């Protein structure tokens, strides 16, 4: 429901989702999502790798980041994406 609501309220937005490998295919099938970036591994190194992949996907940076899981790693990934442009 959250991706549908985002799409309905922001129809021109590009929605990129970072996902664990076991849910990536499910999210790729969601018509409201444009891109799915799969996390590879855990820990600081994996977060850095994912942040670099996000920056490559959207070199100008993202306008908004939403951390759906209440987790330290999700917050750190958003922080790195915002502050290491």
TORDOMI-22022 format. One record per residue: residue number from 1; residue in one letter; x, y, z of N, C-alpha, C, O in turn. Coordinates in nm, 4 decimals, padded with zeros to 6 digits. Layout:
N
atom num = NUM | residuo = A | n.px = X | n.py = Y | n.pz = Z | ca.px = X | ca.py = Y | ca.pz = Z | c.px = X | c.py = Y | c.pz = Z | o.px = X | o.py = Y | o.pz = Z .
...
! end
This chain:
85
atom num = 1 | residuo = X | n.px = 00.0790 | n.py = -00.1227 | n.pz = 00.0000 | ca.px = 00.0000 | ca.py = 00.0000 | ca.pz = 00.0000 | c.px = 00.0832 | c.py = 00.1291 | c.pz = 00.0000 | o.px = 00.0406 | o.py = 00.2300 | o.pz = -00.0562 .
atom num = 2 | residuo = X | n.px = 00.2009 | n.py = 00.1262 | n.pz = 00.0624 | ca.px = 00.2792 | ca.py = 00.2495 | ca.pz = 00.0715 | c.px = 00.3280 | c.py = 00.2937 | c.pz = -00.0661 | o.px = 00.3289 | o.py = 00.4132 | o.pz = -00.0953 .
atom num = 3 | residuo = X | n.px = 00.3682 | n.py = 00.2002 | n.pz = -00.1502 | ca.px = 00.4177 | ca.py = 00.2370 | ca.pz = -00.2832 | c.px = 00.3036 | c.py = 00.2872 | c.pz = -00.3714 | o.px = 00.3226 | o.py = 00.3792 | o.pz = -00.4511 .
atom num = 4 | residuo = X | n.px = 00.1879 | n.py = 00.2287 | n.pz = -00.3579 | ca.px = 00.0708 | ca.py = 00.2747 | ca.pz = -00.4328 | c.px = 00.0338 | c.py = 00.4167 | c.pz = -00.3887 | o.px = 00.0043 | o.py = 00.5019 | o.pz = -00.4724 .
atom num = 5 | residuo = X | n.px = 00.0353 | n.py = 00.4417 | n.pz = -00.2594 | ca.px = 00.0027 | ca.py = 00.5751 | ca.pz = -00.2091 | c.px = 00.1052 | c.py = 00.6784 | c.pz = -00.2556 | o.px = 00.0685 | o.py = 00.7900 | o.pz = -00.2925 .
atom num = 6 | residuo = X | n.px = 00.2320 | n.py = 00.6421 | n.pz = -00.2540 | ca.px = 00.3346 | ca.py = 00.7340 | ca.pz = -00.3043 | c.px = 00.3116 | c.py = 00.7646 | c.pz = -00.4515 | o.px = 00.3202 | o.py = 00.8799 | o.pz = -00.4938 .
atom num = 7 | residuo = X | n.px = 00.2827 | n.py = 00.6618 | n.pz = -00.5288 | ca.px = 00.2606 | ca.py = 00.6804 | ca.pz = -00.6729 | c.px = 00.1364 | c.py = 00.7655 | c.pz = -00.6990 | o.px = 00.1389 | o.py = 00.8527 | o.pz = -00.7859 .
atom num = 8 | residuo = X | n.px = 00.0287 | n.py = 00.7417 | n.pz = -00.6255 | ca.px = -00.0933 | ca.py = 00.8201 | ca.pz = -00.6457 | c.px = -00.0721 | c.py = 00.9675 | c.pz = -00.6108 | o.px = -00.1264 | o.py = 01.0557 | o.pz = -00.6774 .
atom num = 9 | residuo = X | n.px = 00.0060 | n.py = 00.9938 | n.pz = -00.5075 | ca.px = 00.0301 | ca.py = 01.1310 | ca.pz = -00.4642 | c.px = 00.1434 | c.py = 01.2001 | c.pz = -00.5396 | o.px = 00.1518 | o.py = 01.3229 | o.pz = -00.5414 .
atom num = 10 | residuo = X | n.px = 00.2298 | n.py = 01.1212 | n.pz = -00.6013 | ca.px = 00.3446 | ca.py = 01.1758 | ca.pz = -00.6753 | c.px = 00.3612 | c.py = 01.0954 | c.pz = -00.8051 | o.px = 00.4559 | o.py = 01.0179 | o.pz = -00.8184 .
atom num = 11 | residuo = X | n.px = 00.2693 | n.py = 01.1140 | n.pz = -00.9003 | ca.px = 00.2695 | ca.py = 01.0292 | ca.pz = -01.0202 | c.px = 00.3951 | c.py = 01.0416 | c.pz = -01.1067 | o.px = 00.4283 | o.py = 00.9482 | o.pz = -01.1798 .
atom num = 12 | residuo = X | n.px = 00.4647 | n.py = 01.1534 | n.pz = -01.1001 | ca.px = 00.5844 | ca.py = 01.1713 | ca.pz = -01.1831 | c.px = 00.7133 | c.py = 01.1287 | c.pz = -01.1124 | o.px = 00.8208 | o.py = 01.1319 | o.pz = -01.1723 .
atom num = 13 | residuo = X | n.px = 00.7033 | n.py = 01.0897 | n.pz = -00.9876 | ca.px = 00.8230 | ca.py = 01.0542 | ca.pz = -00.9100 | c.px = 00.8841 | c.py = 00.9242 | c.pz = -00.9599 | o.px = 00.8153 | o.py = 00.8356 | o.pz = -01.0105 .
atom num = 14 | residuo = X | n.px = 01.0147 | n.py = 00.9159 | n.pz = -00.9441 | ca.px = 01.0856 | ca.py = 00.7905 | ca.pz = -00.9717 | c.px = 01.1052 | c.py = 00.7228 | c.pz = -00.8362 | o.px = 01.1769 | o.py = 00.7739 | o.pz = -00.7501 .
atom num = 15 | residuo = X | n.px = 01.0411 | n.py = 00.6082 | n.pz = -00.8181 | ca.px = 01.0485 | ca.py = 00.5369 | ca.pz = -00.6907 | c.px = 01.1540 | c.py = 00.4273 | c.pz = -00.6997 | o.px = 01.1409 | o.py = 00.3327 | o.pz = -00.7775 .
atom num = 16 | residuo = X | n.px = 01.2571 | n.py = 00.4415 | n.pz = -00.6199 | ca.px = 01.3651 | ca.py = 00.3438 | ca.pz = -00.6123 | c.px = 01.3623 | c.py = 00.2826 | c.pz = -00.4729 | o.px = 01.3562 | o.py = 00.3540 | o.pz = -00.3728 .
atom num = 17 | residuo = X | n.px = 01.3667 | n.py = 00.1508 | n.pz = -00.4672 | ca.px = 01.3572 | ca.py = 00.0798 | ca.pz = -00.3405 | c.px = 01.4840 | c.py = -00.0030 | c.pz = -00.3208 | o.px = 01.5294 | o.py = -00.0711 | o.pz = -00.4127 .
atom num = 18 | residuo = X | n.px = 01.5403 | n.py = 00.0033 | n.pz = -00.2011 | ca.px = 01.6514 | ca.py = -00.0837 | ca.pz = -00.1628 | c.px = 01.5904 | c.py = -00.2011 | c.pz = -00.0876 | o.px = 01.5129 | o.py = -00.1826 | o.pz = 00.0062 .
atom num = 19 | residuo = X | n.px = 01.6263 | n.py = -00.3228 | n.pz = -00.1300 | ca.px = 01.5604 | ca.py = -00.4407 | ca.pz = -00.0737 | c.px = 01.6591 | c.py = -00.5533 | c.pz = -00.0471 | o.px = 01.7655 | o.py = -00.5621 | o.pz = -00.1084 .
atom num = 20 | residuo = X | n.px = 01.6210 | n.py = -00.6368 | n.pz = 00.0443 | ca.px = 01.6954 | ca.py = -00.7605 | ca.pz = 00.0696 | c.px = 01.6712 | c.py = -00.8548 | c.pz = -00.0484 | o.px = 01.5682 | o.py = -00.8450 | o.pz = -00.1151 .
atom num = 21 | residuo = X | n.px = 01.7639 | n.py = -00.9447 | n.pz = -00.0743 | ca.px = 01.7505 | ca.py = -01.0337 | ca.pz = -00.1910 | c.px = 01.6212 | c.py = -01.1146 | c.pz = -00.1935 | o.px = 01.5657 | o.py = -01.1386 | o.pz = -00.3007 .
atom num = 22 | residuo = X | n.px = 01.5727 | n.py = -01.1568 | n.pz = -00.0774 | ca.px = 01.4559 | ca.py = -01.2451 | ca.pz = -00.0761 | c.px = 01.3239 | c.py = -01.1728 | c.pz = -00.1055 | o.px = 01.2226 | o.py = -01.2393 | o.pz = -00.1273 .
atom num = 23 | residuo = X | n.px = 01.3216 | n.py = -01.0400 | n.pz = -00.1067 | ca.px = 01.1990 | ca.py = -00.9687 | ca.pz = -00.1428 | c.px = 01.2126 | c.py = -00.8892 | c.pz = -00.2728 | o.px = 01.1163 | o.py = -00.8279 | o.pz = -00.3189 .
atom num = 24 | residuo = X | n.px = 01.3309 | n.py = -00.8905 | n.pz = -00.3309 | ca.px = 01.3567 | ca.py = -00.8092 | ca.pz = -00.4500 | c.px = 01.2634 | c.py = -00.8444 | c.pz = -00.5658 | o.px = 01.2091 | o.py = -00.7542 | o.pz = -00.6295 .
atom num = 25 | residuo = X | n.px = 01.2437 | n.py = -00.9719 | n.pz = -00.5946 | ca.px = 01.1569 | ca.py = -01.0098 | ca.pz = -00.7064 | c.px = 01.0129 | c.py = -00.9663 | c.pz = -00.6837 | o.px = 00.9449 | o.py = -00.9247 | o.pz = -00.7775 .
atom num = 26 | residuo = X | n.px = 00.9668 | n.py = -00.9756 | n.pz = -00.5617 | ca.px = 00.8314 | ca.py = -00.9310 | ca.pz = -00.5293 | c.px = 00.8170 | c.py = -00.7807 | c.pz = -00.5547 | o.px = 00.7165 | o.py = -00.7360 | o.pz = -00.6099 .
atom num = 27 | residuo = X | n.px = 00.9165 | n.py = -00.7041 | n.pz = -00.5145 | ca.px = 00.9117 | ca.py = -00.5597 | ca.pz = -00.5354 | c.px = 00.9267 | c.py = -00.5237 | c.pz = -00.6827 | o.px = 00.8652 | o.py = -00.4274 | o.pz = -00.7286 .
atom num = 28 | residuo = X | n.px = 01.0064 | n.py = -00.5981 | n.pz = -00.7569 | ca.px = 01.0201 | ca.py = -00.5729 | ca.pz = -00.9008 | c.px = 00.8867 | c.py = -00.5907 | c.pz = -00.9735 | o.px = 00.8630 | o.py = -00.5272 | o.pz = -01.0762 .
atom num = 29 | residuo = X | n.px = 00.8009 | n.py = -00.6758 | n.pz = -00.9211 | ca.px = 00.6695 | ca.py = -00.7001 | ca.pz = -00.9822 | c.px = 00.5683 | c.py = -00.5908 | c.pz = -00.9466 | o.px = 00.4587 | o.py = -00.5879 | o.pz = -01.0027 .
atom num = 30 | residuo = X | n.px = 00.6031 | n.py = -00.5026 | n.pz = -00.8556 | ca.px = 00.5115 | ca.py = -00.3964 | ca.pz = -00.8140 | c.px = 00.5111 | c.py = -00.2867 | c.pz = -00.9213 | o.px = 00.6156 | o.py = -00.2277 | o.pz = -00.9486 .
atom num = 31 | residuo = X | n.px = 00.3965 | n.py = -00.2588 | n.pz = -00.9818 | ca.px = 00.3918 | ca.py = -00.1603 | ca.pz = -01.0905 | c.px = 00.4177 | c.py = -00.0163 | c.pz = -01.0458 | o.px = 00.4374 | o.py = 00.0708 | o.pz = -01.1306 .
atom num = 32 | residuo = X | n.px = 00.4182 | n.py = 00.0105 | n.pz = -00.9178 | ca.px = 00.4385 | ca.py = 00.1457 | ca.pz = -00.8675 | c.px = 00.5856 | c.py = 00.1783 | c.pz = -00.8434 | o.px = 00.6195 | o.py = 00.2934 | o.pz = -00.8159 .
atom num = 33 | residuo = X | n.px = 00.6730 | n.py = 00.0789 | n.pz = -00.8534 | ca.px = 00.8160 | ca.py = 00.0957 | ca.pz = -00.8264 | c.px = 00.8921 | c.py = 00.0985 | c.pz = -00.9579 | o.px = 00.8699 | o.py = 00.0144 | o.pz = -01.0450 .
atom num = 34 | residuo = X | n.px = 00.9827 | n.py = 00.1962 | n.pz = -00.9722 | ca.px = 01.0638 | ca.py = 00.2056 | ca.pz = -01.0935 | c.px = 01.1896 | c.py = 00.1203 | c.pz = -01.0878 | o.px = 01.2212 | o.py = 00.0498 | o.pz = -01.1836 .
atom num = 35 | residuo = X | n.px = 01.2615 | n.py = 00.1262 | n.pz = -00.9763 | ca.px = 01.3893 | ca.py = 00.0563 | ca.pz = -00.9644 | c.px = 01.3992 | c.py = -00.0143 | c.pz = -00.8306 | o.px = 01.3502 | o.py = 00.0345 | o.pz = -00.7288 .
atom num = 36 | residuo = X | n.px = 01.4641 | n.py = -00.1310 | n.pz = -00.8327 | ca.px = 01.4927 | ca.py = -00.2051 | ca.pz = -00.7102 | c.px = 01.6435 | c.py = -00.2283 | c.pz = -00.7051 | o.px = 01.7013 | o.py = -00.2858 | o.pz = -00.7973 .
atom num = 37 | residuo = X | n.px = 01.7059 | n.py = -00.1835 | n.pz = -00.5980 | ca.px = 01.8480 | ca.py = -00.2060 | ca.pz = -00.5744 | c.px = 01.8579 | c.py = -00.3102 | c.pz = -00.4640 | o.px = 01.8050 | o.py = -00.2914 | o.pz = -00.3544 .
atom num = 38 | residuo = X | n.px = 01.9260 | n.py = -00.4199 | n.pz = -00.4936 | ca.px = 01.9361 | ca.py = -00.5303 | ca.pz = -00.3981 | c.px = 02.0574 | c.py = -00.5108 | c.pz = -00.3084 | o.px = 02.1691 | o.py = -00.4902 | o.pz = -00.3559 .
atom num = 39 | residuo = X | n.px = 02.0337 | n.py = -00.5177 | n.pz = -00.1787 | ca.px = 02.1438 | ca.py = -00.5132 | ca.pz = -00.0820 | c.px = 02.2240 | c.py = -00.6421 | c.pz = -00.0945 | o.px = 02.1681 | o.py = -00.7516 | o.pz = -00.1017 .
atom num = 40 | residuo = X | n.px = 02.3529 | n.py = -00.6273 | n.pz = -00.0970 | ca.px = 02.4395 | ca.py = -00.7441 | ca.pz = -00.1047 | c.px = 02.5205 | c.py = -00.7535 | c.pz = 00.0232 | o.px = 02.6222 | o.py = -00.6858 | o.pz = 00.0381 .
atom num = 41 | residuo = X | n.px = 02.4767 | n.py = -00.8351 | n.pz = 00.1129 | ca.px = 02.5474 | ca.py = -00.8533 | ca.pz = 00.2387 | c.px = 02.4984 | c.py = -00.7591 | c.pz = 00.3457 | o.px = 02.4005 | o.py = -00.6867 | o.pz = 00.3279 .
atom num = 42 | residuo = X | n.px = 02.5689 | n.py = -00.7615 | n.pz = 00.4575 | ca.px = 02.5323 | ca.py = -00.6785 | ca.pz = 00.5721 | c.px = 02.6571 | c.py = -00.6098 | c.pz = 00.6237 | o.px = 02.7691 | o.py = -00.6466 | o.pz = 00.5884 .
atom num = 43 | residuo = X | n.px = 02.6368 | n.py = -00.5115 | n.pz = 00.7058 | ca.px = 02.7487 | ca.py = -00.4414 | ca.pz = 00.7673 | c.px = 02.7843 | c.py = -00.3139 | c.pz = 00.6935 | o.px = 02.7234 | o.py = -00.2801 | o.pz = 00.5920 .
atom num = 44 | residuo = X | n.px = 02.8840 | n.py = -00.2433 | n.pz = 00.7461 | ca.px = 02.9225 | ca.py = -00.1128 | ca.pz = 00.6922 | c.px = 02.9716 | c.py = -00.1203 | c.pz = 00.5479 | o.px = 02.9400 | o.py = -00.0330 | o.pz = 00.4672 .
atom num = 45 | residuo = X | n.px = 03.0465 | n.py = -00.2211 | n.pz = 00.5160 | ca.px = 03.0969 | ca.py = -00.2346 | ca.pz = 00.3789 | c.px = 02.9819 | c.py = -00.2520 | c.pz = 00.2806 | o.px = 02.9819 | o.py = -00.1905 | o.pz = 00.1740 .
atom num = 46 | residuo = X | n.px = 02.8849 | n.py = -00.3342 | n.pz = 00.3151 | ca.px = 02.7692 | ca.py = -00.3567 | ca.pz = 00.2274 | c.px = 02.6869 | c.py = -00.2283 | c.pz = 00.2131 | o.px = 02.6376 | o.py = -00.1982 | o.pz = 00.1044 .
atom num = 47 | residuo = X | n.px = 02.6720 | n.py = -00.1531 | n.pz = 00.3220 | ca.px = 02.5983 | ca.py = -00.0267 | ca.pz = 00.3158 | c.px = 02.6699 | c.py = 00.0710 | c.pz = 00.2229 | o.px = 02.6059 | o.py = 00.1384 | o.pz = 00.1422 .
atom num = 48 | residuo = X | n.px = 02.8010 | n.py = 00.0786 | n.pz = 00.2340 | ca.px = 02.8782 | ca.py = 00.1654 | ca.pz = 00.1448 | c.px = 02.8637 | c.py = 00.1251 | c.pz = -00.0011 | o.px = 02.8504 | o.py = 00.2109 | o.pz = -00.0884 .
atom num = 49 | residuo = X | n.px = 02.8661 | n.py = -00.0045 | n.pz = -00.0277 | ca.px = 02.8502 | ca.py = -00.0549 | ca.pz = -00.1645 | c.px = 02.7114 | c.py = -00.0194 | c.pz = -00.2184 | o.px = 02.6986 | o.py = 00.0233 | o.pz = -00.3332 .
atom num = 50 | residuo = X | n.px = 02.6089 | n.py = -00.0366 | n.pz = -00.1371 | ca.px = 02.4721 | ca.py = -00.0041 | ca.pz = -00.1794 | c.px = 02.4583 | c.py = 00.1457 | c.pz = -00.2032 | o.px = 02.3938 | o.py = 00.1867 | o.pz = -00.2997 .
atom num = 51 | residuo = X | n.px = 02.5172 | n.py = 00.2276 | n.pz = -00.1177 | ca.px = 02.5122 | ca.py = 00.3729 | ca.pz = -00.1357 | c.px = 02.5781 | c.py = 00.4134 | c.pz = -00.2672 | o.px = 02.5268 | o.py = 00.5009 | o.pz = -00.3369 .
atom num = 52 | residuo = X | n.px = 02.6904 | n.py = 00.3517 | n.pz = -00.3022 | ca.px = 02.7570 | ca.py = 00.3818 | ca.pz = -00.4288 | c.px = 02.6693 | c.py = 00.3421 | c.pz = -00.5476 | o.px = 02.6638 | o.py = 00.4135 | o.pz = -00.6477 .
atom num = 53 | residuo = X | n.px = 02.6016 | n.py = 00.2292 | n.pz = -00.5365 | ca.px = 02.5114 | ca.py = 00.1862 | ca.pz = -00.6445 | c.px = 02.3947 | c.py = 00.2831 | c.pz = -00.6600 | o.px = 02.3521 | o.py = 00.3114 | o.pz = -00.7720 .
atom num = 54 | residuo = X | n.px = 02.3429 | n.py = 00.3338 | n.pz = -00.5491 | ca.px = 02.2354 | ca.py = 00.4327 | ca.pz = -00.5561 | c.px = 02.2828 | c.py = 00.5617 | c.pz = -00.6218 | o.px = 02.2118 | o.py = 00.6189 | o.pz = -00.7046 .
atom num = 55 | residuo = X | n.px = 02.4017 | n.py = 00.6078 | n.pz = -00.5858 | ca.px = 02.4556 | ca.py = 00.7293 | ca.pz = -00.6460 | c.px = 02.4783 | c.py = 00.7105 | c.pz = -00.7957 | o.px = 02.4588 | o.py = 00.8043 | o.pz = -00.8731 .
atom num = 56 | residuo = X | n.px = 02.5188 | n.py = 00.5919 | n.pz = -00.8371 | ca.px = 02.5371 | ca.py = 00.5647 | ca.pz = -00.9804 | c.px = 02.4030 | c.py = 00.5644 | c.pz = -01.0531 | o.px = 02.3946 | o.py = 00.6067 | o.pz = -01.1684 .
atom num = 57 | residuo = X | n.px = 02.3005 | n.py = 00.5179 | n.pz = -00.9875 | ca.px = 02.1671 | ca.py = 00.5113 | ca.pz = -01.0466 | c.px = 02.1062 | c.py = 00.6507 | c.pz = -01.0603 | o.px = 02.0366 | o.py = 00.6781 | o.pz = -01.1580 .
atom num = 58 | residuo = X | n.px = 02.1310 | n.py = 00.7375 | n.pz = -00.9652 | ca.px = 02.0744 | ca.py = 00.8729 | ca.pz = -00.9628 | c.px = 02.1856 | c.py = 00.9703 | c.pz = -00.9280 | o.px = 02.1931 | o.py = 01.0167 | o.pz = -00.8142 .
atom num = 59 | residuo = X | n.px = 02.2742 | n.py = 01.0032 | n.pz = -01.0256 | ca.px = 02.3923 | ca.py = 01.0852 | ca.pz = -00.9963 | c.px = 02.3623 | c.py = 01.2206 | c.pz = -00.9332 | o.px = 02.4441 | o.py = 01.2713 | o.pz = -00.8565 .
atom num = 60 | residuo = X | n.px = 02.2482 | n.py = 01.2801 | n.pz = -00.9631 | ca.px = 02.2137 | ca.py = 01.4091 | ca.pz = -00.9051 | c.px = 02.1600 | c.py = 01.3988 | c.pz = -00.7639 | o.px = 02.1346 | o.py = 01.5005 | o.pz = -00.6993 .
atom num = 61 | residuo = X | n.px = 02.1424 | n.py = 01.2777 | n.pz = -00.7159 | ca.px = 02.0894 | ca.py = 01.2559 | ca.pz = -00.5823 | c.px = 01.9379 | c.py = 01.2430 | c.pz = -00.5837 | o.px = 01.8719 | o.py = 01.2784 | o.pz = -00.6814 .
atom num = 62 | residuo = X | n.px = 01.8855 | n.py = 01.1931 | n.pz = -00.4769 | ca.px = 01.7420 | ca.py = 01.1756 | ca.pz = -00.4599 | c.px = 01.6853 | c.py = 01.2947 | c.pz = -00.3853 | o.px = 01.7555 | o.py = 01.3569 | o.pz = -00.3055 .
atom num = 63 | residuo = X | n.px = 01.5595 | n.py = 01.3273 | n.pz = -00.4100 | ca.px = 01.4939 | ca.py = 01.4380 | ca.pz = -00.3406 | c.px = 01.4475 | c.py = 01.3988 | c.pz = -00.2019 | o.px = 01.4527 | o.py = 01.4796 | o.pz = -00.1091 .
atom num = 64 | residuo = X | n.px = 01.4019 | n.py = 01.2746 | n.pz = -00.1870 | ca.px = 01.3449 | ca.py = 01.2291 | ca.pz = -00.0603 | c.px = 01.3888 | c.py = 01.0864 | c.pz = -00.0365 | o.px = 01.3981 | o.py = 01.0069 | o.pz = -00.1300 .
atom num = 65 | residuo = X | n.px = 01.4157 | n.py = 01.0540 | n.pz = 00.0891 | ca.px = 01.4453 | ca.py = 00.9165 | ca.pz = 00.1289 | c.px = 01.3529 | c.py = 00.8765 | c.pz = 00.2427 | o.px = 01.3346 | o.py = 00.9514 | o.pz = 00.3386 .
atom num = 66 | residuo = X | n.px = 01.2957 | n.py = 00.7592 | n.pz = 00.2312 | ca.px = 01.2051 | ca.py = 00.7092 | ca.pz = 00.3349 | c.px = 01.2578 | c.py = 00.5736 | c.pz = 00.3811 | o.px = 01.2739 | o.py = 00.4819 | o.pz = 00.3005 .
atom num = 67 | residuo = X | n.px = 01.2841 | n.py = 00.5614 | n.pz = 00.5093 | ca.px = 01.3298 | ca.py = 00.4340 | ca.pz = 00.5653 | c.px = 01.2085 | c.py = 00.3608 | c.pz = 00.6207 | o.px = 01.1575 | o.py = 00.3957 | o.pz = 00.7271 .
atom num = 68 | residuo = X | n.px = 01.1622 | n.py = 00.2591 | n.pz = 00.5484 | ca.px = 01.0459 | ca.py = 00.1843 | ca.pz = 00.5944 | c.px = 01.0793 | c.py = 00.0881 | c.pz = 00.7082 | o.px = 01.0011 | o.py = 00.0792 | o.pz = 00.8029 .
atom num = 69 | residuo = X | n.px = 01.1901 | n.py = 00.0167 | n.pz = 00.7039 | ca.px = 01.2201 | ca.py = -00.0648 | ca.pz = 00.8220 | c.px = 01.2804 | c.py = 00.0247 | c.pz = 00.9294 | o.px = 01.3596 | o.py = 00.1142 | o.pz = 00.8998 .
atom num = 70 | residuo = X | n.px = 01.2430 | n.py = 00.0004 | n.pz = 01.0516 | ca.px = 01.2982 | ca.py = 00.0756 | ca.pz = 01.1638 | c.px = 01.4307 | c.py = 00.0097 | c.pz = 01.2016 | o.px = 01.4382 | o.py = -00.0688 | o.pz = 01.2962 .
atom num = 71 | residuo = X | n.px = 01.5352 | n.py = 00.0436 | n.pz = 01.1253 | ca.px = 01.6628 | ca.py = -00.0219 | ca.pz = 01.1505 | c.px = 01.7779 | c.py = 00.0774 | c.pz = 01.1382 | o.px = 01.7687 | o.py = 00.1779 | o.pz = 01.0678 .
atom num = 72 | residuo = X | n.px = 01.8839 | n.py = 00.0471 | n.pz = 01.2071 | ca.px = 02.0038 | ca.py = 00.1292 | ca.pz = 01.2044 | c.px = 02.0642 | c.py = 00.1295 | c.pz = 01.0649 | o.px = 02.1074 | o.py = 00.2344 | o.pz = 01.0171 .
atom num = 73 | residuo = X | n.px = 02.0680 | n.py = 00.0153 | n.pz = 00.9989 | ca.px = 02.1307 | ca.py = 00.0085 | ca.pz = 00.8667 | c.px = 02.0529 | c.py = 00.0890 | c.pz = 00.7632 | o.px = 02.1141 | o.py = 00.1515 | o.pz = 00.6766 .
atom num = 74 | residuo = X | n.px = 01.9205 | n.py = 00.0894 | n.pz = 00.7695 | ca.px = 01.8403 | ca.py = 00.1701 | ca.pz = 00.6762 | c.px = 01.8677 | c.py = 00.3185 | c.pz = 00.6981 | o.px = 01.8817 | o.py = 00.3936 | o.pz = 00.6016 .
atom num = 75 | residuo = X | n.px = 01.8752 | n.py = 00.3610 | n.pz = 00.8224 | ca.px = 01.9036 | ca.py = 00.5014 | ca.pz = 00.8529 | c.px = 02.0440 | c.py = 00.5401 | c.pz = 00.8079 | o.px = 02.0635 | o.py = 00.6491 | o.pz = 00.7543 .
atom num = 76 | residuo = X | n.px = 02.1406 | n.py = 00.4537 | n.pz = 00.8286 | ca.px = 02.2775 | ca.py = 00.4824 | ca.pz = 00.7876 | c.px = 02.2888 | c.py = 00.4922 | c.pz = 00.6358 | o.px = 02.3602 | o.py = 00.5785 | o.pz = 00.5847 .
atom num = 77 | residuo = X | n.px = 02.2201 | n.py = 00.4061 | n.pz = 00.5644 | ca.px = 02.2220 | ca.py = 00.4114 | ca.pz = 00.4186 | c.px = 02.1665 | c.py = 00.5454 | c.pz = 00.3701 | o.px = 02.2249 | o.py = 00.6076 | o.pz = 00.2814 .
atom num = 78 | residuo = X | n.px = 02.0557 | n.py = 00.5901 | n.pz = 00.4265 | ca.px = 02.0001 | ca.py = 00.7200 | ca.pz = 00.3887 | c.px = 02.0979 | c.py = 00.8326 | c.pz = 00.4228 | o.px = 02.1163 | o.py = 00.9249 | o.pz = 00.3434 .
atom num = 79 | residuo = X | n.px = 02.1589 | n.py = 00.8257 | n.pz = 00.5375 | ca.px = 02.2551 | ca.py = 00.9274 | ca.pz = 00.5784 | c.px = 02.3714 | c.py = 00.9352 | c.pz = 00.4799 | o.px = 02.4101 | o.py = 01.0440 | o.pz = 00.4374 .
atom num = 80 | residuo = X | n.px = 02.4268 | n.py = 00.8197 | n.pz = 00.4438 | ca.px = 02.5396 | ca.py = 00.8164 | ca.pz = 00.3509 | c.px = 02.4980 | c.py = 00.8680 | c.pz = 00.2140 | o.px = 02.5753 | o.py = 00.9386 | o.pz = 00.1493 .
atom num = 81 | residuo = X | n.px = 02.3801 | n.py = 00.8351 | n.pz = 00.1694 | ca.px = 02.3330 | ca.py = 00.8808 | ca.pz = 00.0395 | c.px = 02.3190 | c.py = 01.0322 | c.pz = 00.0377 | o.px = 02.3499 | o.py = 01.0962 | o.pz = -00.0628 .
atom num = 82 | residuo = X | n.px = 02.2729 | n.py = 01.0893 | n.pz = 00.1471 | ca.px = 02.2512 | ca.py = 01.2346 | ca.pz = 00.1532 | c.px = 02.3826 | c.py = 01.3101 | c.pz = 00.1707 | o.px = 02.4042 | o.py = 01.4118 | o.pz = 00.1049 .
atom num = 83 | residuo = X | n.px = 02.4706 | n.py = 01.2618 | n.pz = 00.2584 | ca.px = 02.5882 | ca.py = 01.3393 | ca.pz = 00.2972 | c.px = 02.7142 | c.py = 01.3090 | c.pz = 00.2192 | o.px = 02.8162 | o.py = 01.3743 | o.pz = 00.2415 .
atom num = 84 | residuo = X | n.px = 02.7116 | n.py = 01.2152 | n.pz = 00.1309 | ca.px = 02.8336 | ca.py = 01.1832 | ca.pz = 00.0558 | c.px = 02.8134 | c.py = 01.2036 | c.pz = -00.0935 | o.px = 02.8645 | o.py = 01.1270 | o.pz = -00.1752 .
atom num = 85 | residuo = X | n.px = 02.7400 | n.py = 01.3058 | n.pz = -00.1276 | ca.px = 02.7155 | ca.py = 01.3369 | ca.pz = -00.2692 | c.px = 02.8409 | c.py = 01.3887 | c.pz = -00.3338 | o.px = 02.8405 | o.py = 01.4204 | o.pz = -00.4528 .
! end
